[in-house]
Amino acid sequence: MALITVVGASGRQGMAQVRQALAAGYDVRALSRSADPFAGSSFPGVETVEVRPIDLYDQDSYRPALEGSDFVFYTHPLQARADRAVLVGQIGAAAAALNVKRVVWNTSSWIPDKPGDAHTYAGNTAGINALWRSGAPGTVFGSVLFMDNLLTNWARPFIMNEGRYVYPHNPSLEANWISLDDVARFMLASLERPDMEGAWVNIGGPERLVGKQVTQILSDTLGKPIKYDPCTPAEFGRYLVDAAGDNMAEAERDAFAAGIAAFYEYNNTAPTRPFAVDMDHVYERFPELDGKLETMRDWAGRVDWNESNHRPSFG
């Protein structure tokens, strides 16, 4: 079977890609700076996964990490968001030199229809151009907002310990939350599609929800009242920095928090509505996934809300 190499396999996003690739019958290689990228997590086929190291800031590590791959799944680290165009271009160039059949980039955020949108959205446009120019056959998915964020140590403790859904969305902000497993399913569905080479598409989940709807789903699923208690973007930036702990250098913390705050101020007011996805267009491109994507209620009912379900703050 073809080999999919997953860059950043130790994070929630990469792990979902590993799980779904194994479930689809692919051979899988996990790339990470950690020798144990799954931190003891168990899922079907995990014992067959080959693990190799990679350092995205050391291009000499790329060839031994990627050689022999048929496909490469790439998700950049959140803390490297400013470098996304450089890094995905370098990954693409290395993949092209190794005759990889397709690089599939999950941007972890919305892709604008035209250049000029602020923050990481403009970086996505630049990154897509860098991937196209690298010489690698590429497909790009703009996955807009993850259900799995609610399991992180900057969201879950509020929900489970304090009965509060704390997120920086204004009350009327609509979002097509998508599960990371569904993001991985889109990535897999694109591999044998020649029309998806050199293409990008924004993807989301099947429902467009506001904060109170999310809260109701959480209350019903967890069997206890959860209060909708949105924070400010500035508060959210500090929550993420605190959650990162020692994984983020002291010199980076203030700038990172300020960047997250500005990002969510933009999301709350931008006329382009970066968290809302035209799912009719998505289903036209991927009709096989119409009716197959997880709702927030489906996802919340199947995941592990226990403290033991720990992954890194970001990724």
Residue pairs with C-beta under 8 A, 6 or more apart in sequence:
1 25
1 26
1 27
2 26
2 27
2 70
2 71
2 101
2 191
3 26
3 27
3 28
3 29
3 68
3 69
3 70
3 71
4 17
4 21
4 26
4 27
4 28
4 29
4 69
4 70
4 71
4 72
4 73
5 28
5 29
5 30
5 31
5 65
5 66
5 69
5 71
5 72
5 73
6 14
6 17
6 18
6 21
6 28
6 29
6 30
6 31
6 73
7 14
7 31
7 54
7 56
7 65
7 72
7 73
7 74
7 75
7 91
8 14
8 31
8 32
8 74
8 75
8 76
8 77
8 315
9 15
9 17
9 18
9 30
9 31
9 32
9 37
9 38
9 49
9 51
10 30
10 32
10 33
10 34
10 37
10 38
10 39
10 311
10 312
10 315
11 75
11 77
11 311
11 312
11 314
11 315
12 146
12 148
12 151
12 152
12 180
12 311
12 312
12 315
13 75
13 106
13 108
13 146
13 148
13 180
13 183
13 315
14 30
14 32
14 37
14 73
14 75
14 315
15 37
15 38
15 41
15 311
16 148
16 179
16 180
16 181
16 183
16 184
17 73
17 75
17 106
17 183
17 184
17 187
18 28
18 30
18 38
18 46
18 49
19 43
19 181
19 184
20 181
20 184
20 185
20 187
20 188
21 28
21 73
21 184
21 188
22 28
22 43
22 44
22 45
22 46
22 48
22 49
23 44
23 45
24 188
26 71
26 188
27 48
27 50
28 45
28 48
28 49
28 50
29 49
29 50
29 51
29 52
29 68
29 69
30 37
30 38
30 49
30 50
30 51
30 52
31 51
31 52
31 53
31 54
31 65
31 66
32 51
32 53
32 54
33 53
33 54
33 55
35 51
35 53
36 51
37 51
38 46
38 49
39 310
39 311
52 64
52 65
53 61
53 65
54 61
54 62
54 65
55 61
56 76
56 77
56 80
56 87
56 90
56 91
59 90
59 94
62 90
62 91
62 94
63 94
63 97
63 98
66 72
66 91
66 94
66 95
66 98
66 100
67 98
68 98
69 95
69 98
69 100
70 100
70 101
71 100
71 101
71 102
71 103
71 104
71 191
72 91
72 95
72 100
72 102
72 103
72 104
73 104
73 106
73 184
73 187
74 88
74 91
74 103
74 104
74 105
74 106
75 105
75 106
75 108
75 315
76 83
76 84
76 87
76 88
76 107
76 108
77 314
77 315
78 108
78 314
78 315
79 244
79 248
79 252
79 256
79 314
80 87
81 120
81 123
81 259
82 123
84 107
84 120
84 123
84 124
84 126
84 127
85 123
85 126
85 127
85 129
85 130
86 130
88 105
88 127
88 130
88 131
88 134
89 127
89 130
89 131
89 133
89 134
90 134
91 103
91 134
91 136
92 103
92 130
92 131
92 133
92 134
92 135
92 136
92 138
93 134
93 135
93 136
95 103
95 134
95 136
96 134
96 135
96 136
100 136
100 137
101 137
101 191
102 136
102 137
102 138
102 139
102 190
102 191
102 197
103 131
103 134
103 136
103 137
103 138
103 139
104 138
104 139
104 140
104 141
104 187
104 190
104 191
105 127
105 128
105 131
105 138
105 139
105 140
105 141
106 141
106 143
106 183
106 187
107 124
107 127
107 140
107 141
107 142
107 143
108 143
108 146
109 120
109 121
109 124
109 142
109 143
109 144
109 274
110 121
110 124
110 142
110 144
110 202
110 274
110 275
111 121
111 124
111 125
111 128
111 140
111 142
111 200
111 202
112 121
112 122
112 124
112 125
112 272
112 274
115 122
115 125
116 122
117 125
117 270
117 272
117 274
118 262
118 266
118 270
119 259
119 262
119 263
119 266
120 263
121 274
124 140
124 142
127 140
128 140
128 200
131 138
131 140
132 138
132 198
137 197
137 198
138 197
138 198
139 187
139 190
139 193
139 196
139 197
139 198
139 199
139 200
140 199
140 200
140 201
141 183
141 186
141 187
141 190
141 200
141 201
141 202
141 203
142 200
142 201
142 202
142 203
143 178
143 183
143 186
143 202
143 203
143 204
144 175
144 176
144 178
144 202
144 203
144 204
144 274
144 275
144 276
144 277
145 175
145 176
145 177
145 178
145 204
145 275
146 177
146 178
146 179
146 180
146 183
147 177
147 178
147 179
147 180
147 205
147 294
147 296
147 299
147 300
148 179
148 180
148 303
149 155
150 156
150 159
150 218
150 300
151 303
151 304
151 305
151 309
151 311
152 243
152 311
152 313
153 243
153 310
153 313
154 239
154 240
154 242
154 243
154 313
155 166
155 167
156 305
158 164
158 165
158 166
158 229
159 165
159 166
159 218
159 222
159 226
159 305
160 222
160 305
160 307
163 224
163 225
163 226
163 227
164 226
164 227
164 229
165 211
165 214
165 215
165 218
165 226
165 227
165 228
165 229
166 229
166 230
166 231
166 239
167 211
167 214
167 230
167 231
167 236
168 230
168 231
168 232
168 233
168 235
168 236
168 264
168 268
169 175
169 210
169 211
169 230
169 264
169 267
169 268
169 275
170 230
170 268
171 210
171 211
171 212
171 228
171 230
172 210
173 210
173 211
173 267
173 268
173 275
174 208
174 209
174 210
174 273
174 275
174 276
175 204
175 208
175 209
175 210
175 275
175 276
176 204
176 205
176 206
176 207
176 208
176 209
176 275
176 276
176 277
176 279
177 204
177 205
177 207
177 209
177 214
177 296
178 203
178 204
178 205
178 293
178 294
179 205
179 293
179 294
179 299
181 294
182 203
182 205
182 289
182 293
182 294
183 203
185 289
185 292
186 203
186 286
186 289
189 286
189 288
189 289
190 196
196 285
201 281
201 282
201 285
202 277
202 278
202 282
203 277
203 282
204 275
204 276
204 277
204 279
204 282
205 293
205 294
205 295
205 296
206 279
206 293
206 294
206 295
207 295
207 296
208 276
208 277
209 217
209 296
211 228
211 230
212 228
213 296
214 228
214 296
215 226
215 227
215 228
217 296
217 297
217 300
218 226
218 300
219 225
219 226
220 297
221 297
221 300
221 301
222 300
222 305
231 239
232 261
233 260
233 261
233 262
233 263
233 264
233 265
233 268
234 257
234 261
236 260
236 261
236 264
237 256
237 257
237 258
237 259
237 260
237 261
237 264
238 257
240 256
240 257
240 260
240 313
240 314
241 248
241 253
241 256
241 257
243 313
244 253
244 256
244 313
244 314
245 313
247 312
247 313
248 256
266 274
267 274
267 275
282 289
283 289
283 290
303 309
